[in-house]
Amino acid sequence: MPELIEQMYCSQQIVIPPKFPYILKRYCKAAIKTQPYDLLRWSFEYFSALSQNRPPPVKLRLEYPIYSTEGGLTRGCLKVLANQLARMTEIPLPVVRRAWRGFCLDPNELKRIFCLCEVYMREDSVPFLRFIAVAGGLLTKTLTHTMILLCEMLTKEPDGGSAAIPVTDFLAMYQYLARVDASKDVKYLNGYREGETPKPETIVEEETQPEIEFEEEQKLHELSTAQVATQEAAPTGMVAGRQMSITSGEFIVANVEREIMDYIDDQIAVLPDPDLKKKKAKPEEVQMIKDLLEQFLDDNMDIIVPEVEEVEEEEEAIPEIIVVYAVPGIGPTVDNDLVKDFEEYALEVSKIQADVVMPRNIRHFLCPPLEMYESEFKKEEVSTVDVVTD
């Protein structure tokens, strides 16, 4: 009994850190506002961000109803991602993946965004504005609504304001989205669009080599061709069952012959009668010398005629195929005339607005269209039945 009494605890013995209730309260509010798909994984990312003094993956408010993509991306997630990554113009891909993983979003959808950004398996970083623009296109139905959404995501004004952003950032995003064709499903092979070939980087380097290196390569090529010609013209012999070029190993054969003769002289000098040197060799002695010669050649064949290792042909790796579905928020490519008209309008309007653009400028009746509507690029079908012509 005395031992049990000593081990019992009371409320005075349990010490609660003073900041623990505050941390727990903030965590509960963040979980309620964010509504994460995987609470355990999101909690790990939440406390990891707090320990590393990074903005945690927490939505600004509860979204209801939630309009999201198949991968789970919502407008609230995109707003927080823009705030987390806004410090860098070029974002390393691991940083984007970590921020994406913080909201428990689908990694396959991130791969599709990287493919549309033309950086998947190509570059180590992605431009911030390009990433946000493509991700915003997944949440809308037209390019015009995508640009309005980007203004709301990147503005530094409070909610309910004009949602203005710099005109340079706005035009950079619009110009990129205008030249992207996302009107249909497309396959990407190792990050390259189907039918698109990678740009050869080695050819550019060879073209920029100085003239001195080109002359040296030409001399080496001439020497190699001359050596090949002499080897083809010279006869070849067989040594211990292996073929050897006489011209290529002439100096090696001379050294081998000298060593063989010295070795034979040493063996004959060991014989008891020196007069045997003048007599004709017996068949047993000839056979003995042949055996010694064959053994010597077999032991040193790797030096005389080095074996050429056969290089195994590497099998072509299977390319990684990613299907990027049609994105209505980006749509087909926009005509250059429409892009130029809108650029002139945006630059003219921004002069009296401190070089910023806002959604009300896009909704204005004087604003030229940002995209080609369906009625503009579909030709009207005219019936030719029962038509009388002269």
C-alpha positions in Angstrom: 0.0 0.0 0.0 2.7 2.6 0.8 4.2 2.0 -2.7 0.8 2.5 -4.4 0.2 5.7 -2.5 3.6 7.1 -3.6 2.9 6.4 -7.3 -0.6 8.0 -7.4 -0.9 11.4 -9.0 -3.0 14.4 -8.2 -4.0 17.5 -10.2 -1.2 19.5 -8.5 1.4 17.0 -9.8 0.3 17.1 -13.5 1.9 20.1 -15.2 0.2 21.3 -18.4 2.4 23.6 -20.6 0.9 27.1 -20.7 0.8 27.2 -24.5 -0.8 23.8 -25.0 -4.5 24.9 -24.8 -3.7 27.7 -27.3 -2.0 25.3 -29.7 -4.8 22.8 -29.4 -7.4 25.4 -30.0 -5.7 26.7 -33.2 -5.3 23.1 -34.4 -9.0 22.4 -34.0 -10.0 25.6 -35.8 -7.6 24.9 -38.7 -8.9 21.3 -39.1 -12.6 22.5 -39.1 -11.9 25.2 -41.7 -9.7 23.0 -44.0 -11.8 19.8 -43.8 -8.8 17.6 -44.8 -9.4 14.3 -46.6 -6.7 12.5 -44.5 -6.7 14.1 -41.0 -3.6 12.2 -39.8 -1.5 13.1 -42.9 -2.7 16.7 -42.8 -1.9 16.9 -39.1 1.7 15.8 -39.8 2.1 18.5 -42.5 0.4 21.1 -40.2 2.8 20.6 -37.3 5.8 20.2 -39.6 5.0 23.6 -41.1 4.7 25.2 -37.6 8.0 23.6 -36.4 9.8 24.9 -39.6 8.2 28.4 -39.4 6.4 27.9 -42.7 2.8 28.9 -43.5 0.6 25.8 -42.5 -1.8 24.3 -45.0 -4.9 25.9 -43.6 -7.8 27.4 -45.6 -8.8 31.0 -44.7 -12.4 29.9 -44.2 -14.8 27.0 -44.5 -15.8 26.3 -48.1 -19.4 25.3 -48.6 -20.4 23.9 -51.0 -17.0 22.8 -52.1 -16.3 23.1 -55.8 -13.3 21.0 -56.4 -11.6 19.0 -59.1 -11.2 15.2 -59.2 -7.9 15.6 -57.5 -9.4 17.6 -54.6 -8.1 21.1 -55.6 -10.4 23.9 -54.5 -10.3 27.6 -54.6 -9.4 27.8 -51.0 -6.5 25.4 -51.5 -5.3 27.4 -54.5 -5.4 30.7 -52.4 -3.3 29.2 -49.7 -0.9 27.6 -52.2 -0.4 31.0 -53.8 0.3 32.6 -50.4 2.8 29.8 -49.5 4.7 29.9 -52.8 4.5 33.7 -53.6 8.0 34.4 -52.3 9.7 32.7 -55.2 9.5 33.5 -58.9 11.0 30.1 -59.8 9.7 27.3 -57.5 11.7 24.0 -57.2 9.5 21.1 -58.0 10.1 19.4 -54.6 8.8 22.5 -52.8 5.6 22.4 -54.9 5.1 18.7 -54.2 5.5 19.3 -50.5 2.9 22.1 -50.5 0.6 20.0 -52.6 1.0 17.0 -50.3 0.1 19.3 -47.3 -3.5 19.5 -48.5 -3.7 15.7 -49.2 -4.3 16.4 -53.0 -3.9 13.8 -55.7 -0.3 13.7 -57.0 -1.5 12.6 -60.5 -3.3 15.9 -60.9 -0.1 17.7 -60.0 1.7 15.7 -62.8 -0.9 16.9 -65.2 -0.3 20.5 -64.2 3.4 20.1 -64.6 2.8 18.7 -68.1 0.7 21.7 -69.1 3.5 23.9 -67.6 6.0 22.1 -69.8 8.3 21.3 -66.9 7.5 17.6 -66.0 10.7 15.5 -66.5 12.3 18.6 -68.3 13.1 21.2 -65.7 13.9 21.3 -62.0 11.7 24.3 -61.3 8.4 25.9 -62.5 7.6 29.6 -62.8 5.2 30.7 -60.1 2.8 32.5 -62.3 2.7 29.7 -64.8 1.8 27.1 -62.1 -0.9 29.2 -60.5 -2.4 30.0 -64.0 -2.7 26.4 -65.1 -4.0 25.3 -61.7 -6.6 28.0 -61.8 -7.7 26.8 -65.2 -8.8 23.5 -63.6 -11.4 25.3 -61.5 -13.3 27.3 -64.2 -15.2 26.7 -67.4 -13.8 29.5 -69.6 -10.5 31.4 -70.0 -12.3 34.7 -69.1 -13.4 33.3 -65.7 -9.9 31.8 -65.2 -8.3 35.3 -65.4 -10.9 36.7 -63.0 -10.2 33.9 -60.6 -6.4 34.5 -60.8 -7.0 38.2 -59.9 -8.9 37.0 -56.8 -6.1 34.5 -55.9 -3.1 36.8 -56.3 -4.5 40.1 -55.0 -3.1 41.5 -51.8 -6.3 43.5 -51.0 -8.8 42.2 -48.4 -11.9 40.3 -49.4 -14.6 42.4 -51.0 -12.1 44.8 -52.6 -11.3 45.3 -56.3 -8.9 42.3 -56.4 -6.3 44.2 -58.4 -3.0 42.7 -59.5 0.0 44.1 -61.5 -0.7 44.3 -65.2 2.7 42.6 -65.9 1.7 39.5 -64.0 -1.7 39.5 -65.5 -0.4 39.7 -69.1 2.3 37.1 -68.4 -0.3 34.5 -67.3 -2.7 35.4 -70.1 -0.1 35.1 -72.8 0.9 31.7 -71.6 -2.6 30.4 -71.3 -3.5 31.8 -74.7 -0.9 29.7 -76.5 -1.8 26.4 -74.6 -4.1 24.0 -76.4 -6.1 22.2 -73.8 -9.3 21.7 -75.7 -9.0 17.9 -75.9 -7.4 15.0 -74.2 -3.6 14.7 -74.9 -1.0 12.1 -74.0 2.3 13.2 -72.7 5.3 10.8 -73.0 8.1 11.6 -70.5 6.7 15.1 -70.2 6.6 15.8 -73.9 3.4 16.2 -75.8 2.5 13.3 -78.1 4.1 14.1 -81.5 6.5 16.6 -80.0 10.2 15.7 -80.1 12.7 16.7 -77.4 15.0 19.5 -78.4 18.5 18.1 -79.0 20.9 20.0 -76.7 24.1 18.2 -77.9 23.7 19.5 -81.5 23.8 23.1 -80.3 27.0 22.5 -78.3 28.7 20.9 -81.3 27.8 23.8 -83.5 29.3 26.3 -81.1 32.7 24.6 -80.8 35.7 26.7 -81.9 37.5 26.1 -85.1 40.7 24.8 -83.4 38.8 21.8 -81.9 37.3 21.1 -85.3 40.7 21.0 -86.9 42.1 18.6 -84.2 39.1 16.3 -84.7 39.7 16.3 -88.4 43.4 15.3 -87.9 42.4 12.5 -85.6 39.9 11.3 -88.1 42.5 11.1 -90.8 44.9 9.2 -88.6 42.2 6.7 -87.6 41.2 6.1 -91.3 44.8 5.5 -92.3 45.3 3.0 -89.5 42.2 1.1 -90.5 43.4 1.0 -94.1 46.8 -0.5 -93.1 45.1 -3.1 -90.9 42.8 -4.1 -93.7 45.6 -4.4 -96.2 48.0 -6.4 -93.9 47.6 -10.2 -93.6 46.5 -11.7 -90.3 47.8 -14.8 -88.5 46.6 -17.2 -85.9 48.3 -17.4 -82.5 47.1 -20.2 -80.1 43.7 -20.3 -81.8 43.2 -16.5 -81.7 43.4 -14.0 -84.5 45.9 -11.2 -84.3 46.7 -8.3 -86.6 50.4 -8.3 -87.5 50.6 -4.5 -88.1 48.8 -3.6 -84.9 50.9 -5.9 -82.6 54.3 -5.9 -84.5 56.3 -4.4 -81.6 54.6 -6.7 -79.1 55.4 -9.9 -81.2 59.1 -8.9 -81.4 59.3 -8.6 -77.6 57.5 -11.9 -77.2 59.9 -13.7 -79.6 62.9 -12.3 -77.8 61.5 -13.4 -74.4 60.7 -16.9 -75.8 64.2 -17.4 -77.2 65.8 -16.3 -74.0 63.6 -18.7 -72.1 64.5 -21.6 -74.5 68.2 -20.8 -74.1 67.9 -20.9 -70.4 66.3 -24.3 -70.6 69.0 -25.7 -72.9 71.7 -24.3 -70.7 70.4 -26.4 -67.9 71.1 -29.6 -69.9 74.2 -31.6 -68.6 76.0 -31.9 -71.9 76.7 -28.6 -73.7 77.4 -30.5 -77.0 73.7 -31.2 -77.3 73.3 -27.7 -78.6 75.1 -28.6 -81.8 73.2 -31.8 -82.3 69.7 -32.2 -83.9 67.0 -31.9 -81.3 65.0 -35.0 -80.6 61.2 -35.2 -81.1 60.7 -35.2 -77.3 62.7 -32.0 -76.9 60.8 -30.4 -79.8 57.5 -31.3 -78.2 58.8 -30.0 -74.9 59.7 -26.7 -76.4 56.3 -26.5 -78.2 54.5 -27.1 -74.9 56.5 -24.4 -73.2 55.8 -22.0 -76.0 52.0 -22.7 -76.0 51.9 -22.4 -72.2 53.8 -19.0 -72.4 51.4 -17.7 -75.1 48.3 -18.8 -73.2 49.5 -17.1 -70.0 50.3 -13.8 -71.8 47.5 -13.8 -74.4 45.6 -11.1 -72.6 48.6 -8.8 -73.0 49.4 -9.7 -76.6 45.8 -9.6 -77.9 43.4 -8.0 -75.4 39.9 -9.2 -75.7 37.3 -6.7 -76.7 34.3 -6.7 -74.4 31.0 -6.9 -76.1 28.8 -4.1 -75.2 25.3 -5.3 -74.5 22.6 -3.2 -76.2 20.5 -1.4 -73.6 16.8 -1.9 -73.8 14.8 1.2 -74.4 13.0 2.3 -71.3 9.3 2.4 -71.4 8.2 6.0 -71.4 5.9 7.3 -68.7 2.5 8.1 -70.2 0.3 10.7 -68.6 -3.1 11.5 -70.0 -4.0 15.2 -69.6 -7.7 15.6 -69.9 -9.3 18.6 -71.6 -9.3 21.8 -69.5 -12.3 24.1 -70.3 -10.8 26.8 -68.2 -7.9 27.1 -70.7 -9.5 25.9 -73.9 -7.9 26.1 -77.4 -5.2 28.5 -78.5 -6.3 32.1 -78.9 -5.7 34.0 -82.1 -2.8 36.5 -82.0 -5.0 39.4 -83.0 -7.3 38.8 -80.0 -4.3 38.7 -77.7 -2.8 41.9 -79.1 -6.2 43.7 -78.8 -6.6 42.7 -75.2 -3.0 43.6 -74.4 -3.4 47.1 -75.8 -6.7 47.5 -73.8 -5.1 46.3 -70.5 -2.0 48.5 -70.9 -4.2 51.5 -71.7 -6.5 51.0 -68.7 -3.6 50.3 -66.3 -2.1 53.8 -67.0 -4.9 55.4 -64.9 -5.0 52.6 -62.3 -1.4 52.6 -61.0 -0.4 49.8 -63.4 -2.9 47.3 -62.1 -5.7 45.3 -63.6 -8.9 44.1 -61.9 -11.9 41.9 -62.7 -14.2 44.9 -63.4 -11.9 45.8 -66.3 -12.5 42.4 -67.8 -16.3 42.7 -67.3 -16.4 46.2 -68.9 -18.3 46.5 -72.1 -15.3 48.1 -73.9 -13.1 45.1 -73.0 -12.2 43.0 -76.1 -12.9 39.2 -75.8 -10.1 37.2 -74.2 -10.9 34.0 -76.1 -12.7 32.7 -79.2 -16.2 31.6 -78.5 -17.7 28.5 -80.0 -19.8 30.4 -82.5 -16.7 32.2 -83.8 -14.7 29.2 -84.8 -17.5 26.9 -86.0 -18.6 27.5 -89.5 -22.3 27.7 -90.3 -23.6 24.8 -92.4 -25.6 26.0 -95.4 -28.0 23.6 -97.1 -27.4 23.1 -100.9 -30.5 21.1 -101.6 -32.9 22.4 -104.2 -30.7 25.4 -105.1 -31.2 26.8 -108.5 -28.1 28.4 -110.0 -27.6 30.2 -113.3 
